[in-house]
């Protein structure tokens, strides 16, 4: 059975050292940031903060060090909700107001992501992310189908064990952020 092509970005599933408890930290996204941000998108620190003190993030591109993955979005840091639309899963480009993102920034977090194509021999290797446009609900990011031993953003831990998932095109794999800001000694 062929895998379905349904990218959803990165979804946290567990931690290397404990079950994932749904924890994250609040970050800000500037109102004039010109790119949409969706749940499942990887983000990086901007080196700035909002007026109320929340560190800023933007999307992380292929090859960049990652701060974490967005799992919630809203217009208030205390209630991650947009009262005009309680189903906010995408922050639009240039909304003119600060948005807040709940980000899973634990360096030990394990995520599920769709890969372009993967073989049995690719488990344990490294790969970068590929940006993809969100579908209006979730991220379009996927994992590149080019694997190696050189440093890259993600480490492939294994195939997601489900009846609807097999090695080949559009498989879902579990990964860990290899190039994580909290594990680097270099500042942003």
URLIN-V928252 format. One line per field, one symbol per residue. ss: DSSP state (H for helix, E for strand, - for the rest). phi: phi as a letter, one per 40 degrees, with the letter a starting at -180 (. if undefined). psi: psi as a letter, one per 30 degrees, with the letter a starting at -180 (. if undefined). Layout:
ss=???
phi=???
psi=???
This chain:
ss=----------EEEEE---------EEEEE-------EE---EEEEEEEE-----EEEEE------E-EEEEEEE-------E--E----EE-------EEEEEE----EEEEEEE-EE-HHH---EE-EE-----------EE----E-----EEEEEE--------EE--EEEEEE--EHHH-----
phi=.ccccbcbgcbcbabcbaccbgcabcbbbdccccbcbbcgccbbccgbacdcgcdcbbcccdgccbcibcbababbccbcabdcacbcbbcccfcgbcbbbcbcbccccbbbacbdaabdcccgcbaccbcacccgbbdbcbcccbbaccdacbbccicccadcbadhcgccbcbbccbbdcbccccc
psi=kkkkiikgakkkfaleflkkggkalklljkfgkgkkklkfkkllkfgallfggkkkllkklkflkkeakkfkkagkffjikjffjfgjfkklkhfflklkkkkjgkfgkklklklekkleffkfallllkkkklgfellgklklgjlaflklekkjelkkjlfgklkakglklklkjeikeffkfkl.
